[in-house]
Amino acid sequence: MVSSPRRFRGILKWAGIGACLTIFATWVFSLHFMLYYTEGYSSIGISGGSLNFVTPTGYPSGWYLSESDGGHGLGLPRSTRFGMKTTFSTPMWLLFILIMIPTAFLMYPDRRRYRPGHCQQCGYDLTGNTSGICPECGTKVTV
């Protein structure tokens, strides 16, 4: 069990950062290679900067790796149907954005904070200051 909301937020923040880095690395990989896993008549894979779901494929089960078809990875989600094969494809940049936005909101409360006795605007040490104004930046401070 997580001991505090702050710790839980930290875990989610680092998980989001890790997911964003993984998605970015996968996107770069998919621009050069195609990687698919086929099970039964369906497959899931990456190629051309997209995550692809294909059913049915007709290939035997297993992993397949080949050079990419040269896609640029900037397309929009699409679903197509050819005869007996249906393909759904979503660009990885969309997945990246969907993970990055909540992660950025989780990082906002962790912005720079200064210790007590320091100006919260610039971080100047206010020890001995009785004027109530930071001599470094001019911000009004509480004593």
MDTraj code that builds the backbone (N, CA, C; nanometers):
import mdtraj as md
import numpy as np

residues = "MET VAL SER SER PRO ARG ARG PHE ARG GLY ILE LEU LYS TRP ALA GLY ILE GLY ALA CYS LEU THR ILE PHE ALA THR TRP VAL PHE SER LEU HIS PHE MET LEU TYR TYR THR GLU GLY TYR SER SER ILE GLY ILE SER GLY GLY SER LEU ASN PHE VAL THR PRO THR GLY TYR PRO SER GLY TRP TYR LEU SER GLU SER ASP GLY GLY HIS GLY LEU GLY LEU PRO ARG SER THR ARG PHE GLY MET LYS THR THR PHE SER THR PRO MET TRP LEU LEU PHE ILE LEU ILE MET ILE PRO THR ALA PHE LEU MET TYR PRO ASP ARG ARG ARG TYR ARG PRO GLY HIS CYS GLN GLN CYS GLY TYR ASP LEU THR GLY ASN THR SER GLY ILE CYS PRO GLU CYS GLY THR LYS VAL THR VAL".split()
xyz = np.array([
    [0.0843, -0.1184, 0.0000],
    [0.0000, 0.0000, 0.0000],
    [0.0882, 0.1240, 0.0000],
    [0.0513, 0.2234, -0.0760],
    [0.1263, 0.3480, -0.0855],
    [0.0953, 0.4326, 0.0368],
    [0.1988, 0.4906, 0.0987],
    [0.1821, 0.5592, 0.2261],
    [0.1219, 0.6984, 0.2155],
    [0.1350, 0.7649, 0.1032],
    [0.0822, 0.9006, 0.0951],
    [0.0462, 0.9349, -0.0490],
    [-0.0443, 1.0345, -0.0653],
    [-0.0790, 1.0769, -0.2020],
    [0.0412, 1.1315, -0.2794],
    [0.1336, 1.1969, -0.2082],
    [0.2516, 1.2522, -0.2745],
    [0.3397, 1.1413, -0.3311],
    [0.3544, 1.0336, -0.2553],
    [0.4338, 0.9195, -0.3018],
    [0.3656, 0.8538, -0.4219],
    [0.2335, 0.8386, -0.4139],
    [0.1570, 0.7797, -0.5241],
    [0.1701, 0.8654, -0.6503],
    [0.1631, 0.9979, -0.6346],
    [0.1795, 1.0892, -0.7475],
    [0.3200, 1.0742, -0.8075],
    [0.4202, 1.0585, -0.7214],
    [0.5568, 1.0392, -0.7697],
    [0.5723, 0.9110, -0.8497],
    [0.5080, 0.8042, -0.8020],
    [0.5144, 0.6767, -0.8743],
    [0.4474, 0.6913, -1.0109],
    [0.3288, 0.7548, -1.0131],
    [0.2599, 0.7759, -1.1411],
    [0.3411, 0.8641, -1.2347],
    [0.4057, 0.9671, -1.1791],
    [0.4860, 1.0583, -1.2609],
    [0.6005, 0.9831, -1.3289],
    [0.6745, 0.9042, -1.2531],
    [0.7880, 0.8321, -1.3110],
    [0.7422, 0.7214, -1.4050],
    [0.6266, 0.6606, -1.3770],
    [0.5712, 0.5612, -1.4697],
    [0.5341, 0.6292, -1.6021],
    [0.4773, 0.7496, -1.5954],
    [0.4425, 0.8245, -1.7165],
    [0.5655, 0.8631, -1.7963],
    [0.6707, 0.9066, -1.7268],
    [0.7956, 0.9418, -1.7952],
    [0.8538, 0.8189, -1.8641],
    [0.8540, 0.7054, -1.7943],
    [0.9037, 0.5804, -1.8528],
    [0.8218, 0.5376, -1.9734],
    [0.6889, 0.5511, -1.9635],
    [0.6018, 0.5146, -2.0756],
    [0.6277, 0.6057, -2.1959],
    [0.6451, 0.7363, -2.1711],
    [0.6734, 0.8296, -2.2809],
    [0.8056, 0.7955, -2.3498],
    [0.9077, 0.7650, -2.2716],
    [1.0373, 0.7288, -2.3302],
    [1.0276, 0.5978, -2.4088],
    [0.9513, 0.5017, -2.3568],
    [0.9334, 0.3741, -2.4262],
    [0.8587, 0.3934, -2.5574],
    [0.7532, 0.4741, -2.5551],
    [0.6770, 0.4997, -2.6773],
    [0.7638, 0.5711, -2.7800],
    [0.8434, 0.6684, -2.7360],
    [0.9323, 0.7397, -2.8284],
    [1.0342, 0.6442, -2.8903],
    [1.0973, 0.5592, -2.8081],
    [1.1964, 0.4636, -2.8597],
    [1.1305, 0.3650, -2.9567],
    [1.0101, 0.3212, -2.9257],
    [0.9377, 0.2293, -3.0137],
    [0.9032, 0.2971, -3.1453],
    [0.8652, 0.4249, -3.1389],
    [0.8344, 0.5003, -3.2609],
    [0.9579, 0.5080, -3.3507],
    [1.0746, 0.5414, -3.2926],
    [1.1986, 0.5491, -3.3713],
    [1.2303, 0.4126, -3.4327],
    [1.2175, 0.3049, -3.3528],
    [1.2422, 0.1695, -3.4025],
    [1.1487, 0.1376, -3.5195],
    [1.0206, 0.1762, -3.5047],
    [0.9209, 0.1400, -3.6059],
    [0.9401, 0.2162, -3.7375],
    [1.0146, 0.3248, -3.7365],
    [1.0425, 0.3957, -3.8610],
    [1.1405, 0.3186, -3.9483],
    [1.2179, 0.2287, -3.8878],
    [1.3186, 0.1519, -3.9607],
    [1.2829, 0.0048, -3.9777],
    [1.2010, -0.0477, -3.8869],
    [1.1682, -0.1906, -3.8889],
    [1.0189, -0.2115, -3.8673],
    [0.9712, -0.3290, -3.9112],
    [0.8354, -0.3727, -3.8801],
    [0.8480, -0.4912, -3.7852],
    [0.7713, -0.4897, -3.6772],
    [0.7719, -0.6001, -3.5819],
    [0.6269, -0.6383, -3.5572],
    [0.5938, -0.7652, -3.5841],
    [0.4578, -0.8142, -3.5675],
    [0.4579, -0.9430, -3.4876],
    [0.3504, -0.9616, -3.4121],
    [0.3265, -1.0901, -3.3475],
    [0.1921, -1.1397, -3.3972],
    [0.1904, -1.2621, -3.4472],
    [0.0690, -1.3213, -3.5007],
    [0.0277, -1.4389, -3.4138],
    [-0.0995, -1.4419, -3.3800],
    [-0.1565, -1.5521, -3.3024],
    [-0.2884, -1.5889, -3.3684],
    [-0.3000, -1.7116, -3.4114],
    [-0.4212, -1.7523, -3.4808],
    [-0.4338, -1.6754, -3.6112],
    [-0.5418, -1.6039, -3.6258],
    [-0.5632, -1.5275, -3.7482],
    [-0.5489, -1.3779, -3.7276],
    [-0.5063, -1.3340, -3.6109],
    [-0.4917, -1.1916, -3.5815],
    [-0.3463, -1.1585, -3.5552],
    [-0.3114, -1.0306, -3.5738],
    [-0.1753, -0.9891, -3.5421],
    [-0.1772, -0.8478, -3.4860],
    [-0.0731, -0.8169, -3.4110],
    [-0.0501, -0.6831, -3.3573],
    [0.0947, -0.6495, -3.3897],
    [0.1211, -0.5258, -3.4265],
    [0.2580, -0.4923, -3.4611],
    [0.2805, -0.3434, -3.4726],
    [0.4054, -0.3095, -3.4983],
    [0.4450, -0.1706, -3.5176],
    [0.5171, -0.1593, -3.6511],
    [0.4877, -0.0518, -3.7215],
    [0.5600, -0.0224, -3.8453],
    [0.5246, 0.1178, -3.8883],
    [0.6193, 0.1858, -3.9478],
    [0.5955, 0.3189, -4.0016],
    [0.5455, 0.4194, -3.9000],
    [0.5827, 0.4033, -3.7737],
    [0.5414, 0.4960, -3.6699],
    [0.4022, 0.4720, -3.6165],
    [0.3429, 0.3570, -3.6455],
    [0.2066, 0.3279, -3.6026],
    [0.1985, 0.1943, -3.5312],
    [0.0984, 0.1841, -3.4444],
    [0.0623, 0.0588, -3.3797],
    [-0.0526, 0.0013, -3.4602],
    [-0.0380, -0.1227, -3.5078],
    [-0.1337, -0.1812, -3.6012],
    [-0.1955, -0.3085, -3.5459],
    [-0.3264, -0.3233, -3.5679],
    [-0.3994, -0.4447, -3.5346],
    [-0.4590, -0.4962, -3.6646],
    [-0.4316, -0.6229, -3.6974],
    [-0.4792, -0.6793, -3.8227],
    [-0.5492, -0.8116, -3.7931],
    [-0.6671, -0.8303, -3.8532],
    [-0.7382, -0.9563, -3.8380],
    [-0.8188, -0.9841, -3.9632],
    [-0.8286, -1.0998, -4.0162],
    [-0.7338, -1.2094, -4.0006],
    [-0.6171, -1.1938, -4.0971],
    [-0.5041, -1.2542, -4.0653],
    [-0.3853, -1.2402, -4.1487],
    [-0.3577, -1.3633, -4.2327],
    [-0.3858, -1.4806, -4.1797],
    [-0.3573, -1.6026, -4.2531],
    [-0.2146, -1.6508, -4.2377],
    [-0.1290, -1.5777, -4.1622],
    [0.0083, -1.6212, -4.1382],
    [0.0119, -1.7150, -4.0186],
    [0.1114, -1.8043, -4.0123],
    [0.1237, -1.8894, -3.8941],
    [0.1608, -1.8073, -3.7708],
    [0.1324, -1.8594, -3.6513],
    [0.1610, -1.7889, -3.5268],
    [0.3098, -1.7656, -3.5094],
    [0.3461, -1.6542, -3.4437],
    [0.4854, -1.6253, -3.4142],
    [0.5214, -1.4805, -3.4377],
    [0.6507, -1.4507, -3.4147],
    [0.7048, -1.3152, -3.4298],
    [0.7605, -1.2965, -3.5697],
    [0.7451, -1.1744, -3.6244],
    [0.7998, -1.1397, -3.7549],
    [0.8687, -1.0046, -3.7460],
    [0.9895, -0.9958, -3.8003],
    [1.0659, -0.8710, -3.8016],
    [1.1186, -0.8497, -3.9425],
    [1.0955, -0.7307, -3.9968],
    [1.1479, -0.6988, -4.1289],
    [1.1709, -0.5492, -4.1377],
    [1.2289, -0.5054, -4.2491],
    [1.2508, -0.3625, -4.2678],
    [1.1178, -0.2927, -4.2876],
    [1.1121, -0.1659, -4.2444],
    [0.9888, -0.0890, -4.2524],
    [0.9543, -0.0549, -4.3962],
    [0.8274, -0.0254, -4.4181],
    [0.7813, 0.0130, -4.5507],
    [0.8030, 0.1607, -4.5786],
    [0.8747, 0.2308, -4.4901],
    [0.9091, 0.3702, -4.5142],
    [0.8034, 0.4694, -4.4708],
    [0.7077, 0.4279, -4.3871],
    [0.6062, 0.5208, -4.3378],
    [0.6700, 0.6294, -4.2533],
    [0.6080, 0.7451, -4.2484],
    [0.6647, 0.8579, -4.1751],
    [0.6126, 0.8671, -4.0332],
    [0.5086, 0.7939, -3.9969],
    [0.4607, 0.7905, -3.8598],
    [0.3842, 0.9132, -3.8168],
    [0.3318, 0.9917, -3.9090],
    [0.2590, 1.1123, -3.8718],
    [0.1114, 1.1043, -3.9073],
    [0.0638, 0.9861, -3.9469],
    [-0.0743, 0.9713, -3.9908],
    [-0.1741, 0.9783, -3.8767],
    [-0.2997, 0.9737, -3.9133],
    [-0.4084, 0.9745, -3.8168],
    [-0.4596, 0.8326, -3.7982],
    [-0.5333, 0.8057, -3.6892],
    [-0.5886, 0.6711, -3.6720],
    [-0.6754, 0.6342, -3.7921],
    [-0.6655, 0.5108, -3.8336],
    [-0.7443, 0.4692, -3.9491],
    [-0.7852, 0.3226, -3.9337],
    [-0.8950, 0.2908, -3.9924],
    [-0.9443, 0.1544, -3.9959],
    [-0.9839, 0.1249, -4.1395],
    [-0.9316, 0.0162, -4.1934],
    [-0.9624, -0.0191, -4.3316],
    [-1.0057, -0.1644, -4.3372],
    [-1.0767, -0.1987, -4.4407],
    [-1.1225, -0.3360, -4.4581],
    [-1.1018, -0.3754, -4.6041],
    [-1.0247, -0.4814, -4.6270],
    [-1.0038, -0.5338, -4.7624],
    [-1.0489, -0.6795, -4.7605],
    [-1.1532, -0.7076, -4.8285],
    [-1.2003, -0.8454, -4.8381],
    [-1.2194, -0.9074, -4.7015],
    [-1.1310, -0.9996, -4.6646],
    [-1.1434, -1.0687, -4.5364],
    [-1.0433, -1.0176, -4.4337],
    [-0.9777, -0.9051, -4.4598],
    [-0.8764, -0.8547, -4.3667],
    [-0.9162, -0.7155, -4.3196],
    [-0.9193, -0.6943, -4.1880],
    [-0.9495, -0.5634, -4.1309],
    [-0.8253, -0.5134, -4.0591],
    [-0.7899, -0.3876, -4.0837],
    [-0.6719, -0.3284, -4.0222],
    [-0.7130, -0.2036, -3.9447],
    [-0.6665, -0.1935, -3.8216],
    [-0.6822, -0.0705, -3.7446],
    [-0.5424, -0.0231, -3.7090],
    [-0.5146, 0.1033, -3.7362],
    [-0.3823, 0.1577, -3.7116],
    [-0.3953, 0.2903, -3.6378],
    [-0.3126, 0.3110, -3.5359],
    [-0.3103, 0.4383, -3.4643],
    [-0.1659, 0.4865, -3.4546],
    [-0.1408, 0.6128, -3.4819],
    [-0.0032, 0.6636, -3.4772],
    [0.0489, 0.6702, -3.3335],
    [0.1760, 0.6440, -3.3176],
    [0.2351, 0.6436, -3.1838],
    [0.2422, 0.7828, -3.1234],
    [0.2445, 0.8888, -3.2054],
    [0.2476, 1.0231, -3.1489],
    [0.1198, 1.0502, -3.0708],
    [0.0088, 0.9898, -3.1131],
    [-0.1169, 1.0079, -3.0410],
    [-0.1086, 0.9409, -2.9036],
    [-0.0522, 0.8211, -2.8979],
    [-0.0324, 0.7528, -2.7696],
    [0.0620, 0.8335, -2.6804],
    [0.1678, 0.8888, -2.7404],
    [0.2646, 0.9695, -2.6663],
    [0.1961, 1.0901, -2.6015],
    [0.1136, 1.1614, -2.6792],
    [0.0428, 1.2799, -2.6282],
    [-0.0541, 1.2404, -2.5170],
    [-0.1253, 1.1284, -2.5349],
    [-0.2223, 1.0843, -2.4343],
    [-0.1557, 1.0468, -2.3015],
    [-0.0313, 1.0065, -2.3042],
    [0.0424, 0.9756, -2.1806],
    [0.1140, 1.1006, -2.1289],
    [0.1664, 1.1831, -2.2195],
    [0.2460, 1.2989, -2.1794],
    [0.1643, 1.4048, -2.1044],
    [0.0421, 1.4324, -2.1473],
    [-0.0379, 1.5385, -2.0842],
    [-0.0652, 1.5094, -1.9364],
    [-0.1160, 1.3912, -1.8992],
    [-0.1348, 1.3655, -1.7559],
    [-0.0023, 1.3655, -1.6780],
    [0.1051, 1.3180, -1.7415],
    [0.2353, 1.3177, -1.6750],
    [0.2817, 1.4599, -1.6467],
    [0.2585, 1.5516, -1.7398],
    [0.2957, 1.6923, -1.7182],
    [0.2169, 1.7516, -1.6019],
    [0.0886, 1.7178, -1.5917],
    [0.0092, 1.7661, -1.4789],
    [0.0577, 1.7080, -1.3463],
    [0.1066, 1.5847, -1.3494],
    [0.1617, 1.5248, -1.2272],
    [0.2937, 1.5899, -1.1879],
    [0.3693, 1.6416, -1.2856],
    [0.4973, 1.7043, -1.2568],
    [0.4814, 1.8475, -1.2056],
    [0.3697, 1.9131, -1.2359],
    [0.3509, 2.0539, -1.1985],
    [0.3662, 2.0798, -1.0484],
    [0.3055, 2.0005, -0.9580],
    [0.3225, 2.0284, -0.8148],
    [0.4667, 2.0109, -0.7653],
    [0.5496, 1.9422, -0.8413],
    [0.6881, 1.9183, -0.8003],
    [0.7834, 2.0254, -0.8491],
    [0.7298, 2.1381, -0.8971],
    [0.8174, 2.2461, -0.9426],
    [0.9023, 2.2956, -0.8248],
    [1.0004, 2.3744, -0.8519],
    [1.0971, 2.4180, -0.7509],
    [1.0294, 2.4862, -0.6324],
    [1.0626, 2.4388, -0.5149],
    [1.0152, 2.5001, -0.3907],
    [1.1381, 2.5349, -0.3076],
    [1.1310, 2.6482, -0.2424],
    [1.2438, 2.6920, -0.1608],
    [1.2149, 2.6633, -0.0143],
    [1.3202, 2.6452, 0.0621],
    [1.3083, 2.6123, 0.2038],
    [1.2452, 2.7264, 0.2823],
    [1.1878, 2.6952, 0.3977],
    [1.1366, 2.8019, 0.4846],
    [1.2499, 2.8969, 0.5222],
    [1.2193, 3.0249, 0.5330],
    [1.3208, 3.1251, 0.5635],
    [1.3887, 3.1807, 0.4400],
    [1.3456, 3.1338, 0.3222],
    [1.3983, 3.1814, 0.1954],
    [1.2843, 3.2439, 0.1155],
    [1.3166, 3.3373, 0.0278],
    [1.2167, 3.3990, -0.0590],
    [1.1596, 3.2909, -0.1509],
    [1.0284, 3.2807, -0.1560],
    [0.9645, 3.1788, -0.2387],
    [0.9674, 3.2145, -0.3870],
    [1.0057, 3.3363, -0.4191],
    [1.0151, 3.3794, -0.5579],
    [1.1534, 3.3508, -0.6173],
    [1.2598, 3.3878, -0.5430],
    [1.3952, 3.3751, -0.5990],
    [1.4880, 3.2845, -0.5184],
    [1.4488, 3.2459, -0.3955],
    [1.5307, 3.1559, -0.3152],
    [1.6335, 3.2244, -0.2270],
    [1.6319, 3.3569, -0.2210],
    [1.7287, 3.4323, -0.1403],
    [1.7076, 3.4028, 0.0081],
    [1.8167, 3.3836, 0.0834],
    [1.8095, 3.3564, 0.2273],
    [1.7690, 3.4847, 0.3010],
    [1.6562, 3.4790, 0.3715],
    [1.6010, 3.5971, 0.4392],
    [1.6330, 3.5998, 0.5881],
    [1.7313, 3.5239, 0.6319],
    [1.7696, 3.5230, 0.7733],
    [1.8082, 3.6639, 0.8164],
    [1.7418, 3.7134, 0.9215],
    [1.7707, 3.8464, 0.9749],
    [1.6963, 3.9580, 0.9055],
    [1.6222, 3.9298, 0.8026],
    [1.5476, 4.0328, 0.7303],
    [1.4210, 4.0687, 0.8096],
    [1.4051, 4.1961, 0.8450],
    [1.2870, 4.2407, 0.9195],
    [1.2013, 4.3365, 0.8375],
    [1.2431, 4.3710, 0.7179],
    [1.1699, 4.4685, 0.6370],
    [1.0439, 4.4091, 0.5736],
    [1.0381, 4.2768, 0.5555],
    [0.9242, 4.2140, 0.4903],
    [0.9322, 4.2186, 0.3391],
    [1.0447, 4.2647, 0.2847],
    [1.0654, 4.2706, 0.1396],
    [1.1982, 4.2020, 0.1068],
    [1.1986, 4.1179, 0.0075],
    [1.3204, 4.0481, -0.0335],
    [1.4162, 4.1495, -0.0957],
    [1.5399, 4.1610, -0.0450],
    [1.6351, 4.2564, -0.1024],
    [1.6858, 4.2144, -0.2412],
    [1.6679, 4.0893, -0.2763],
    [1.7166, 4.0395, -0.4058],
    [1.6188, 4.0711, -0.5190],
    [1.4892, 4.0397, -0.4979],
    [1.3936, 4.0574, -0.6078],
    [1.2809, 4.1561, -0.5767],
    [1.2695, 4.2018, -0.4516],
    [1.1685, 4.3019, -0.4160],
    [1.0309, 4.2442, -0.3863],
    [1.0190, 4.1122, -0.3769],
    [0.8915, 4.0493, -0.3466],
    [0.8566, 4.0679, -0.1993],
    [0.7292, 4.0967, -0.1708],
    [0.6834, 4.1095, -0.0335],
    [0.6780, 3.9693, 0.0261],
    [0.7397, 3.9518, 0.1448],
    [0.7446, 3.8217, 0.2105],
    [0.6841, 3.8314, 0.3495],
    [0.6354, 3.7183, 0.3981],
    [0.5840, 3.7139, 0.5357],
    [0.6976, 3.6727, 0.6271],
    [0.7099, 3.7399, 0.7389],
    [0.8192, 3.7129, 0.8317],
    [0.7804, 3.6011, 0.9249],
])
top = md.Topology()
chain = top.add_chain()
for i, resn in enumerate(residues, 1):
    res = top.add_residue(resn, chain, resSeq=i)
    for name in ("N", "CA", "C"):
        top.add_atom(name, md.element.get_by_symbol(name[0]), res)
traj = md.Trajectory(xyz[None], top)
